[in-house]
């Protein structure tokens, strides 16, 4: 929840943040379904979400791995996206998370 709050305070919107705040278990089911290609909005592809966690308690960031690519994703976004929480940026976590997900 602190990760979501930090992004909101920085003016950044995370997808499905409201669901995560309201019902975290439902949010986890939502992420799992999307990784299996279930309940996807039109034009979405299956995507697996990973969290970078420090000391088994602090989520430093998240990364998403898109399984197949559409032509638009291939041209503009690629297979991997990541976001590091605002207070943890510029400390090498983005560099760390990319090879862990690929």
N, C-alpha and C positions, 0 to 999 in steps of 0.2 A: 504494500500500500504506500510505503514511503517513496518508492520508485515512481509510482503513478503521480503522487503529489508533487514530487520534484519536477517532473515533465510538465505538469499542469502549470506550476508556478513559473516555469520558463517559457510558457506560452506554446508548448508543444502538445499536440494531441496524439495519444496512442490509440490505435484501433481497439475497439471493444473495451476501453478503460472503464466505461460505466458498468458493463456486465461484470468485470473483475471486482469492482468496488461493491456491487450489490450482492453477488453470489459467486465467490471465488471457485467453488467446486464446479459450478455451471461453466465458468470461464475455462477451467481445465478440460472439461468435457468438450467444449467448443473447439479448443486447440487440438485435442486428440482427433475429433471428427474431421477437422480440416486436414490434418496430416494423413488421414485415410482417404481423402477425397470426398468426404460426405458433407452434405449440407452446405455446399459451396455456392456463393452467389454466381450469377452468370458471368462468364469470362474469367473467373478465378481458377487457379490451378492448385493442386494439393501443395501444402506448405507445412514444414515442421518447424516448430519454435524451440529454441534453446535459450537457456539463461546462463549467464556467467555469474557465478556465486562465489563470494569471498567468505572464508571461515564458516562455511555452511549456514550463513545467516543473512548476509547482505547481498542483494541482487545488484550487480554492477551494471548490467546491461542485458540486452537480448539480441538474438540473431534469428533470422528466418531463412530457411533453405527451401527454395521453390523446386519442386521435383522436375516437372517438365517446364519448358518455356514456350510461351506463345511468341509470335513474331514481335509484338510490342515489348514484351518482357525482355526478349533477346536484344532488341535494339536499344532500349532505354534503361532497364533495371538490372538484368542479370539474375543469376541463381541465388545470390546471397545478399541479404540486407542486414544491417545491424544498427543498433542505437545504444549508446552508452549514457547512463544517467548524468545529468548536468554537472553534479559535484565531483564526478569521477573522470571527467574528460581530460585529455592531454596528459594521461598517465600511462599510456601504452596499452590500455585495455582493448581498444579497437584493433590494434595490431595483433593482440593475443587471441581475440575471439575469431577472427577470420580463418586462420588455419585449423582451429578446432572444429569449425563447422564444415569446412570443405572436404 
